[in-house]
Amino acid sequence: MTNIWSARQFADGEVEEQEYYLNSLNELDQLAYLSDWSRWAREEQIAPDGKWATWLIMAGRGFGKTRAGAEWVRSIAECDGTARFALIGASFAETRAVMIEGESGLLSIAPSRDIPVWEPSLKRLRWNNGAEARLFSAADPEGLRGPSHSHAWCDEIAKWLNNNGQARATWDNLKMGMRLGERPQIVATTTPRPVPLVRALVREASVSVTRGRTLDNVLNLPEAFLTAMLSDYGGTRLGRQELDGELIEELEGALWTREMIESCRSVNPGVPVRVVIGVDPPASATGDACGIIVAGLVGSERDAKALVLADCSIAHASPETWARAVSDAARNWTADRVIAEANQGGAMVKSVLHAANIALPVRLVHASRGKVARAEPVAALYEAGRVHHAECFARLEDELCGLLVGGTYEGPGRSPDRADALVYALTELMLKPSQSPHVRTVS
């Protein structure tokens, strides 16, 4: 082909120019052009030069991390029939849904002339030339003990379960199996969160790190999405992490740390014997979010633990809307009780629940001391290993890590709405009134 446009030239052209250009190419050249990632990718989405062993792509949401990882796998697989890949996600379901079948997954990006064969029952992807990729779950580190690979793609490593060191064990077992070929290589794609594995990789001199922001991919993202993200999170701690791709370390003096939260994740926590919903209502529809946290009690009476089940919080909603969200959460989780802050309109929850004919007790509480003071005994429950999270609740966890000893809050947003709701729920489940003098029942 001659006179090949770059991705930028093509995107900047008028629709008529784009059509004219594509029509000037024959069918084979059109297919080759559209599937040539080297012409469409941004420079930071292409593997770095040099003899690197690990390439860490740590960037904001929508940057194109998944596409970069998938295209790296494809570029090697199509040229090397001896390549043997390990594809690792937080779970088998996520590995399949994102890395294989997702819109930027290996099946979606493959040119029609060379679509690999997907064998779900074997958790295997095979190319026509003999290259193979097998799926693994970071929740099962032992699955990587034994198999040998020449290449690996690890997706969203900041989400990998690590309550018992699984994330590090998965990484270590993978590296010990990278013994095929002349130069084994690993690509890790992730949104930055200061979990132990990500922090360790960033510090390793042998790891090549690519950083990026959501706005780097502005040509391929809807304008409405960008506007909403910048409006809601621009300049906030959460925005710096999730949009700007900044790795934000622990805050000194925080009641919760990332390590503490990672250690509380639970794969099989058991069935809750009681479920409550904590609610932190906003002062107005245009103000902060309404924190809505679902938590349950699991285990025996002598060894009871709390399990955080869901974050159903809702932002910029009218009283009727967020109260309805509480009602829906209560119905979906078969809750026994709703705990709501009274001095921010908690009575609205009670009235809407009753209007919906939901016979559910609503306890209205008045916070007589500051947010951090109320949170301290709940943080102690985490330190004692008496609270688990059923999954990753990124926004809630960011708020928890922003609560500092001394009474200040330096997390995302103006107020820790989700964290407050969690405190109400866990106080109800785990702390007797005599042990929690900072919250009293309103008659």
HUHU-V650698 format. One record per helix or strand. SS is the DSSP state (@ for helix, = for strand). FROM is the first residue (numbers start at 1). LEN is the number of residues. If there is no record, write none. Layout:
{{SS,FROM,LEN} {SS,FROM,LEN}}
This chain:
{{@,7,6} {@,15,9} {@,27,8} {@,37,4} {@,43,3} {=,54,6} {@,65,13} {=,84,6} {@,92,9} {@,106,4} {@,112,3} {=,117,3} {@,120,3} {=,124,3} {=,132,6} {@,141,4} {=,151,5} {@,157,3} {@,166,11} {=,185,6} {@,196,8} {=,207,6} {@,214,7} {@,223,11} {@,237,6} {=,254,1} {@,258,5} {=,265,1} {=,274,7} {=,290,9} {=,305,7} {=,314,1} {@,319,14} {=,337,5} {@,342,3} {@,347,9} {=,361,7} {@,371,13} {=,387,3} {@,394,7} {=,403,2} {=,409,1} {@,417,14} {@,433,3} {=,439,3}}
